[in-house]
Amino acid sequence: MLPPDLSPVEMPLSPSFPRCFAPETGRLAVQLTRGAGFAYPLYFFIPSVTRDGRYLIYHHAVHGEVQLFRLDLAAGEARQVTHATCSDTQWRPWCVDSGHGVLDHRSVLNVARNCVVYFDGNQVRAVDVETFQDRPLFVLADDREAYGQNDCTPDGRWFVYIHVPRGSVWGQPCQGAAVVAYDFDTGEQRELCRIDSAVFHVTAYDNQRFIVTHPADHPGMLLTDLTSGTIVPLRDGDPGARGHLIHCHVTRRGVAYEVPEARCFGLYDPLTRGRFEFPFPDELQYVHTGRDPEGRLWFCENSTSWDKFDVHDLWALQRLDRQTRRHQWRKLTGTWPTYGGGQKAHFHPQLTPDRKWILFSAGDPASQSCHLFLLDVSDLDDTEGISTELLSPTGANDLMT
C-alpha cells in the first residue's frame, strides 16, 4: 500500500490564475491553463503534482503535437518539459489522435526522484523536474510498443510499465502482453508477468505489488508483484461479488473502485480479498471514481452515459449510515461541458496533496477545448461511514441489499 501519510504540503497558487465559479453550486474554481489546444494531467490513477506541491506536470496537445509541460503553481508560469518527435502517439482505442510528440497518457511522474518518465516512441527517457536535464533510460524492441498507463513505486526505485506486440489493441487477439519493472538504481529490467490481453493500466499498490487492469475478456483488476511471476484476478469470483469494476485507485485504505453493472462503489484489500461495497445514488449514471491517495474523501465524476462525454458534474459523499442504509451526497458542480473526445473529454478528478482542491480537466468556452482547473473543496470533511474494519471476504458488511 502507499507509504505512511505525510503531512499535507501547502500548494501555493499565483494570483495571476483566473478565478471563476462552478456552474449551479457557485463553488470557487481556479483556471490553471488556457488558450489553444487541450491541457490535461498525467492519467488520473497517478500523481501529477510534485511532492513539494510547487509544480504540476501536464500534457498539452495543440497544432498536431502533444508534449509535457511543467506549471509553476506559485509563479503561474509554464515551461515545456519534453521535445519528443514520435509520429504515432495515439492511445488506442481510448483517446483521439494528438499528432506527434510523447506517447499520449503513458508518462509518469516519479514523485520520490522528482523526474518525469516519458516515451518518445520506443525510446524511454527521464527528465528532471527542476533542472530539465533529460537522459535516456532504455529502448523497447522494434516489434514491441508501450501500450498502457504506467506508474512508479512510492519509494521511486521501480518504473512499472506495459508493453505489447506492436499493433495490439485492447479487445482484439493479443499474445504476450508484458508487465515489466525497470530499476532506476541498476538499470535492470524485470518481467513481472505475461497476459494474453493488451491490458492498459498498471498502478503500484506498494513497493513490491501492482494492480493491473483490464483483461480483454472483461473489465476487472489483477495483482502481480516483483518476485512471483504470477498475475492473480481480484474480486471476480469472490462470494457475492456482482459485475466487473472499471476505474480503480490505490489508496492507503485499499483499492477504491466503481462497478457500473452493479451500480456500486467499493473498497478492496487485495491481500485479504476483503471488500466493502455501497450503492450509487440515483443521480449518478456513468462514473469515474475520484482519486484521493489517502482514501479519506469519496468523490466522483458523473456523465450522462458512457458514449456521451460532453456533459459532466462532480459529486462528493459526505456520509454513509449503515443502520439506516442511507447515504448523503453533495453536488460540487452542476453540468460543466467538455470538448473534444476520448480521454481529453473526461474530468478525471483527483485531490491535490494539500487536500484543498480537486484537480480536473474541464471545458473552457473561450477556446472550445478543455483546460486544467482546481475546484475548492477546503470545506469538505472526510467521508464518514467507510472504514477498513468493514472489509470482509464475503462482503458481509456491504450496503447493497
N, C-alpha and C positions, 0 to 999 in steps of 0.2 A: 504494500500500500504506500501511499505518498509519505514523505518524511514528516516528523512531528511538526505540528502547527507553528508557524513563525509569526511573530507579532506583525500585524498589518503595517505596511510601509506607506507613508503618506505619498500620494501621487500628485505632484504639482501640475497645475493647469494654467497655461498662459491666458491672460485676459484678452489676447487677440483672437481666440477662438469664438466664433459667433454663438450666442445663446439663443435658444428657441424653446418652444413648449410642445409637449406631446399632444397629438390630437385627442380630443374628448376629455382626457384627465387633466390636462394643463401641467403635467409634471415637467420639471426643468430638464432640458436636454442641451448638450454642447456638441456642436458640429466640428469634428476634428479635421476633415478633409473636404475639399470642394473643387469644382472645375470640371473639365472634360474627363471622360473615362470613368472607370469603376475602381473604387478602393474597398478592400475587404481584408480581414485579418488572416493570419495563418489559420488553418482549419480549426473549427471551434472545439475539437476534442483536446487541443493542446494550447499551451500559453502563447500569447503574442506580446506580453509586456515583460520587460526585464525585471530582475529581482529587486532592483532599487526603485522601481516604479517610474523611472525617468523616460524610458524610451518605449515606443510602440513599433513593432515590426509588422508591415502590411504589404499586400500586393497592390500594385497599380497597373490596371490594364487599360491602355489607350492607344489609339492610332496603330493597331495591329501589333502591339508589343506588350508583354507583361514582365515586370521586374519587381524586385523587393525594395521597399523604402524604409527608412528609419525616421520616425517622427519624434522630435524632442518635445515632450509634453510641456516642459517648463518654458522653453523659448518659443514654441509654436512653429518651429522650422523643420522641414522635411528634406532629407537627402537620399539620393539613390544609393542602394547598397550593392546591387548586383548589376552586371553588364553581360548577361548571358545571351547567346546567339542561336540557341537551338530553334530549328524551324518548325517543329511539331511539338507544341506544349500542351495540347488539349488533354483534359482528364475525361476519358471516355468510359461510360456514356453519361457521366454525371454533370458535366458542365459544357458550356458553349466554348467555341474556339476563341482564344485571345491573341493568336498570332505567334510571333517568335519571342524567345526570351527564356525564362526559367520554366521548368515543368510546373504547370499550374497546380496549386493546392498540395504540393508534396514537400515543401520546405519546412524546416523545423528550427525553432529557437532552443538552443541548449542553454537553459537558464543558468545552470551551475558554472558553465565556462564562458558565458556571455558571448556566444558566437551563433551565427545562423548557418545551418547546413542547407544546401540547395543543389538541384540537379540542372546542369547545362547539358541537356541530352543525357548521355551515359556517363558524362564526367561529373563526379560528385566533389563538391568544394565546400569550404567553410570560410566565412568572412567574420572578422572581429567586429562586434557592435560598436565599440569605442573608436578603434583606430582605422577601421575599414581595410585592414590587412587581409588579403584574400589568398588562400592556399589550397592546393589540390589535396584530396583525401584518397580517392581511388577511382577506378573506371570499371563500369559494368561491361561484360562481354557483349559483342555486337549482336548476338542472337537473343539477348535479354533486354528488358526495359523496366524502369521503375514504374510501378503501377499504383500503389496505394498511398494513403496519407500515413505519415511516419511519426516517430517520436524519439526522444532521448530519455534515458533513465534519470530519476531525480538527482543522483549523485554526479551526473554529467559524464560518466565513463563510456556508456554504450549509446550508439546511434542505431536504432532498430528500424528496418525498412522492408518493403515488399518488392520483389521483382518477379517477373513472369516471362514466359516465352514471348518474343516480340510479336505484336499484333493481337495478343489476347485481350478479350473484352469480357467483363462480368456477364454471366448468363449464357455464355457460349462455351463449347467444349474447351477445356484447358487442362493440360497435364504438366505438373511440375512447378506450380507457383511456389515461391520460397519466401519464408520469413527469415531474415538474416540480421545478425548483430555485428556492428563494427566497433572495435575497441579503440577509443581515442588515444589511449596510453601506448599501445603496442602496434596498432595498425592491423591486428588480427581480424579476420572475417570468420564468423561462426554461424553456420546454418542451423537454425533452431528447429525447423520442421518444413515439410513439404505438404501441399494440399492440392488436389485437382480442381481448383477453382481460382479465378482471379480475384482473391479477397482484396478489400480496399481500405481497411483501417487496421493499424496496429498501435496500441497505446500501452505505455508502461504502467503496470499495476504496482510494481515496486522496482528495486534494482536488479531483480532476478526473474520476474514473471511478467507476462504480457497478455493483454486481451486483444484478440483478433476478431474482426467482423468483415463481411458476412460471407459464408459459403454460398455458392450459386443455387443450391437446391432449395434453400430457404434463408430468410434473414435470421440472424442469431449470432451469438458470440461463442468464442472458443478460448482456451487457455493454453499457452505454451511457456517455455522457460529456457534459461541459458544452458541447462545441462541434460535434460531428459531426452530430447529429440522427439518428443511426442506433442500432439495437439489434441485437446480434450474438449468436446462440446459442453457448454454450460447451460443450465436451466432447462433446455429441451430434455424431456423425459423425467424431470423431477415430478414428484407426486402433486397432482392437481394443477400443474402449470398449463396454461392455455395460450395459444398463439405464439408468435415469434417477435422478439424485440427488434427495434430498428436502431435508434441512436442510443449510445451508452457512454457514460463518463466515469472515469476513475475518480473517486473521492476518498477522503480519509476514513469514511464510514463504509466504503464498499463501492459497488458499481451502481450508478443511478441510470435508469432507462425508462422507456415507454414501450407499450405493446399495443399498437393500433387495433389489431383484431380483437383483443380482449378489452379494449378501451380502459387501460390501466397504466399507472406508473409503478415502478418498483425499485427496490434496493436489494442488492445481491452480494453475498460473500462467496467468491469463487473457491475459497479454500474449504469451507464447511458446507457449501451449496445451500446455505440458508437464504431465505428471501422474505421480503415483506412487500405486499402489493396493495394498492388502493385505487379507486376508480377515477376516471376523468370526470370533471363536471360536464353537464350537458352542453355548455357553451363551446367546448373545445372540439375541434374537428381533426385537422392534420397537424401533428405536434412535433416540435423539436425540443427535447428536454434541455434546459439551460445548464451551463457549466459553472458549478461552484466547487473548486477543488477540495474544500473542507466539508462539503455535503451538508451544510447547515441551512442554506436557503434553497427552497424548491421553487423554480420558476420555469417558464417555457414560452416559446414562440408558438403561436397558433395561426394557421392559414385555413382557407375555406375548404381546400381539398388538395390531394397530392399532386394534381396536374394543373392547379391554378395558383401560381406563386406570387401574384401581384397584390394580394390582399392579406395583410398580416396585423397582428396585435400581440402584446406581451401581457402575461398573467403571472402572479406570484401567489403561492399557497401560504396563507397565514397560520392556519392550524388544522389539525385533524383531531376529531373527538372520537375515540374508539368506542365509548359507551353509546353515544347517540348515532354513531356512524355518519356523522355529518362533517363536511369539510368547508372551510371558509377561504375562498379565493379573492384576490384583489386584482382588478384590472389596472395595469400600469400604463397602457396606452390604448387609445382607440385605434381604428383602422389607419395604418400608415402604409401607403402604397410603395411598391418597389418597381424597379425597371429591369429590363434585360431578362436573361434566362439562366437555367441551371443553378449552380451553387451561388452565383452572383446575385440572385434574386431572393435569397434567404437572409433573415436577420442573423442567424447563428449567434444567439446571445451568450455572453459569458461575463461573470462577475470579475471586476478588477481586483488586484491584490489588496487595495485598501478597503475593499468591501463597501465602497460608497457609490459605485456606478455599475451599470450594466453596459458593456461594450457591445455594439451591434452594428450591422450594415443595413441602411435603410434608404429609401428614395429621397432624392433631392430634386424638387420640381424645377429648379433653376437650370440644372444640367440634364434633366431627364435621364439620370443614371443613379447608381447607388453609392453612398459615401459612408464614412465612419462617424458614428455618433456615440456619445455617452448619455445614459439616462440616469438621473439622480434617484438612488434608492437608499440614501443615507438614513431615511426614516424607518426603514423596514427592519423588524426584528427577525431573528432566526425562526424558521418554520417550527411550530410546536406539534408534537404528536408523532414524530418519526424518530426512531431510536434503533441502534444496533441490537438492543435487547429484544426487539420484535422479530428478528430474523429467525426463521425456522425451516428445516429441511422439508417439512410438509406444507409450508405456507399456513400453518395453524392460526397465525395472527392476521392473516390477510383480511381486508375490509371489502372483499369482492362479493360477498353474499348478503 
